[in-house]
Amino acid sequence: MRARGLVVVALSAGLWGSACKKTVEGENKAWDRNVQQVAQLSATYPAFANALKEQQKRAEDAMTAARSISDKEASAKKMAEANDLIGSGFVSTLSGLDGRTRTLRNKLVTAATGAEQGADQMGAKVVSDDAQRILGNIDAALKAGAPDAAQAEAVLRRLDADLTSASANVDRVIDAANKRKAAAAKATAAPAAGGGAATAVAPVKVQWKCTYCNHMNDDSRTKCENCGAPRPAPGAAKPGPAKKNH
């Protein structure tokens, strides 16, 4: 995990390209940083090494063409595009995964420790089960990797969507718990201040993600409303395709 964190820091520092005025010298320096950062990603995620190499080759071809342009300003502009290309798409998503998964794990701790009432504790458990399953699937996908850039793009797009949905789910639980605490504090303070009753906070609506079709389902459902697959057990890994129930 520390190695992944170092990659993220390096990528953040490099920003894949220059944000200042484009110059040939600046773009050459940015290119050297980006090539090194791709090498670091390959070492951190060896199962994606071939896909990263393919992406780098495309960028190298663009960089070679850009360097052959005699006009310095035009050359620098095209070199900047090559620098953008080397870190675009799945490469960008891959470089940010470690930070995003750590953020999600921290949110799960916040949700669990901040849930004081029964409804919030139940919601925190539901989203934690779903998020832990998604995190497990992410780890498995990173170990499995992808043989080429096209498949890596598909894999990382799915992981990005899974992380986004899990994070949003946890955010809803944290927000509901915070609002409930604020309402309880207001209700406690109201009698002393001679005020009215505090506004009630609606129960948080949490969801679980179907492991077969990725549909988000309401917590009350035991089967996916889209494909009919059973709700996964806590921590269950993503299974293979299932036939839709009619």
C-alpha positions in Angstrom: 0.0 0.0 0.0 2.9 2.4 0.7 4.3 1.8 -2.8 0.9 2.7 -4.3 0.8 5.8 -2.2 4.2 6.9 -3.5 3.0 6.5 -7.0 0.0 8.7 -6.4 2.2 11.4 -4.8 4.5 11.3 -7.8 1.6 11.6 -10.3 0.2 14.5 -8.4 3.5 16.3 -8.4 4.1 15.6 -12.1 0.5 16.4 -13.2 1.4 14.5 -16.4 2.2 17.7 -18.2 3.0 21.3 -17.8 0.3 23.8 -16.7 2.5 26.7 -17.7 3.3 28.1 -21.1 4.2 25.2 -23.4 7.9 25.1 -24.4 9.9 22.3 -26.0 12.3 22.2 -23.0 9.4 22.1 -20.5 7.6 19.3 -22.4 10.7 17.2 -22.7 11.1 17.4 -18.9 7.5 16.6 -18.4 7.8 13.7 -20.8 10.8 12.2 -18.8 8.7 12.5 -15.6 5.7 10.9 -17.1 7.7 8.0 -18.5 9.2 7.4 -15.1 5.7 7.5 -13.5 4.3 5.0 -16.0 7.3 2.7 -15.0 6.3 3.2 -11.4 2.7 2.2 -12.1 3.9 -0.9 -14.0 6.0 -1.9 -11.0 3.0 -1.3 -8.6 0.5 -3.0 -10.9 2.5 -5.6 -12.9 -0.7 -7.2 -14.3 -1.3 -3.9 -16.2 2.3 -3.6 -17.5 1.4 -4.6 -21.1 -1.5 -2.2 -21.2 0.6 0.6 -19.9 3.4 -0.2 -22.4 0.8 0.0 -25.2 -0.5 3.3 -24.0 3.1 4.6 -23.7 3.9 3.5 -27.2 1.0 5.5 -28.6 2.2 8.5 -26.7 5.8 7.9 -27.9 4.7 7.9 -31.5 2.9 11.2 -30.9 5.9 12.6 -29.2 8.3 11.6 -32.0 6.0 13.3 -34.5 5.7 16.4 -32.3 9.5 16.7 -32.0 9.9 16.6 -35.7 8.0 19.9 -36.2 10.4 22.7 -36.9 8.2 25.5 -35.4 9.0 25.5 -31.7 5.6 26.8 -30.6 3.7 24.3 -32.7 6.1 21.5 -31.6 5.6 22.3 -27.9 1.8 22.3 -28.4 1.9 18.8 -30.0 4.4 17.6 -27.4 2.0 18.7 -24.7 -0.7 16.6 -26.3 1.6 13.6 -26.2 2.2 14.2 -22.5 -1.5 14.3 -22.0 -1.9 11.1 -23.9 0.5 9.1 -21.9 -1.5 9.7 -18.7 -5.0 9.7 -20.1 -7.9 7.3 -19.8 -7.3 4.1 -17.7 -3.8 5.3 -16.7 -5.2 8.3 -14.9 -7.8 6.2 -13.2 -5.2 3.6 -12.2 -3.0 6.2 -10.7 -5.7 7.5 -8.5 -7.2 4.2 -7.3 -5.0 3.8 -4.2 -5.9 7.2 -2.9 -9.6 6.7 -3.6 -9.7 3.3 -1.9 -8.0 4.7 1.2 -10.5 7.5 1.3 -13.4 5.1 1.1 -12.0 3.0 3.9 -11.6 6.1 6.0 -15.2 7.0 5.3 -16.3 3.6 6.4 -14.6 4.2 9.8 -16.3 7.6 10.0 -19.7 6.0 9.2 -19.3 3.2 11.8 -18.0 5.4 14.6 -20.5 8.2 13.9 -23.6 6.0 13.9 -25.1 6.3 17.4 -28.7 5.5 16.7 -30.1 2.2 15.5 -31.2 3.4 12.0 -27.7 4.9 11.4 -25.9 1.8 12.7 -28.0 -0.4 10.4 -27.3 1.9 7.4 -23.6 1.9 8.2 -23.5 -1.9 8.3 -25.3 -2.2 4.9 -23.0 0.2 3.1 -19.9 -1.2 4.8 -20.8 -4.7 3.6 -21.3 -3.5 0.1 -18.2 -1.3 0.1 -16.0 -4.1 1.5 -17.2 -6.4 -1.3 -16.4 -3.7 -3.9 -13.0 -3.1 -2.3 -12.4 -6.9 -2.5 -13.4 -6.9 -6.2 -11.0 -4.0 -6.9 -8.1 -5.8 -5.3 -8.9 -8.9 -7.3 -9.2 -6.9 -10.5 -5.9 -5.1 -9.9 -4.2 -8.5 -9.4 -5.8 -9.9 -12.6 -5.0 -6.9 -14.7 -5.6 -6.6 -18.4 -3.7 -7.8 -21.4 -4.0 -4.6 -23.5 -5.1 -0.9 -23.2 -8.6 -1.5 -24.5 -9.4 -4.1 -21.9 -7.6 -2.1 -19.2 -9.9 0.9 -20.1 -13.0 -1.3 -19.6 -11.7 -2.7 -16.3 -10.8 0.6 -14.9 -14.0 2.2 -16.0 -16.0 -0.4 -14.0 -13.8 0.0 -11.0 -14.2 3.8 -11.2 -18.0 3.4 -11.3 -18.0 0.9 -8.4 -15.9 3.2 -6.2 -18.1 6.2 -7.1 -21.3 4.4 -6.1 -19.8 3.0 -2.9 -18.5 6.3 -1.8 -21.8 8.1 -2.5 -23.6 5.4 -0.5 -21.3 5.9 2.5 -21.6 9.7 2.2 -25.4 9.4 2.5 -25.1 7.4 5.8 -22.6 9.9 7.2 -24.7 12.8 6.2 -27.9 11.3 7.7 -26.1 10.5 11.0 -24.7 14.0 11.3 -28.2 15.5 10.6 -29.7 13.2 13.2 -27.1 14.2 15.8 -27.8 17.9 15.0 -31.5 17.3 15.4 -31.0 15.5 18.7 -28.9 18.4 20.0 -31.5 20.9 18.9 -34.2 18.9 20.6 -32.2 18.8 23.8 -31.5 22.5 23.7 -35.1 23.5 22.7 -36.8 23.1 26.1 -34.2 25.1 27.9 -34.5 27.9 25.3 -38.2 27.7 25.2 -38.2 26.7 21.6 -40.3 24.2 19.7 -39.5 20.6 18.8 -36.6 19.8 16.4 -37.3 18.7 12.9 -37.2 15.0 12.5 -34.6 13.5 10.2 -35.8 11.0 7.6 -34.3 7.5 7.6 -31.3 7.2 5.4 -31.9 5.3 2.1 -29.0 3.0 1.4 -28.5 0.7 -1.5 -26.6 -2.4 -2.5 -25.0 -3.1 -5.9 -25.9 -6.3 -7.8 -22.8 -8.3 -8.5 -24.2 -9.6 -11.8 -25.6 -6.5 -13.6 -24.3 -3.6 -11.4 -27.8 -2.3 -10.7 -28.2 -0.4 -7.5 -31.0 -1.8 -5.4 -32.9 -0.5 -2.3 -31.7 -2.1 0.9 -35.2 -3.7 1.5 -34.7 -5.9 -1.6 -33.4 -9.5 -1.3 -33.1 -9.9 -5.1 -32.0 -7.5 -7.8 -34.9 -5.7 -9.3 -33.1 -5.6 -12.7 -31.9 -9.2 -13.2 -33.4 -11.1 -10.3 -30.0 -12.2 -8.9 -29.9 -12.8 -5.1 -28.4 -10.2 -2.9 -24.7 -11.0 -2.3 -23.6 -12.1 1.1 -21.3 -9.6 3.0 -17.8 -9.7 1.6 -18.8 -12.0 -1.3 -16.6 -11.7 -4.4 -18.0 -10.8 -7.8 -19.3 -14.0 -9.4 -19.7 -14.9 -13.1 -22.6 -13.9 -15.3 -26.1 -15.2 -14.3 -29.2 -15.7 -16.4 -31.9 -13.1 -15.9 -35.0 -14.4 -14.1 -38.3 -13.9 -15.9 
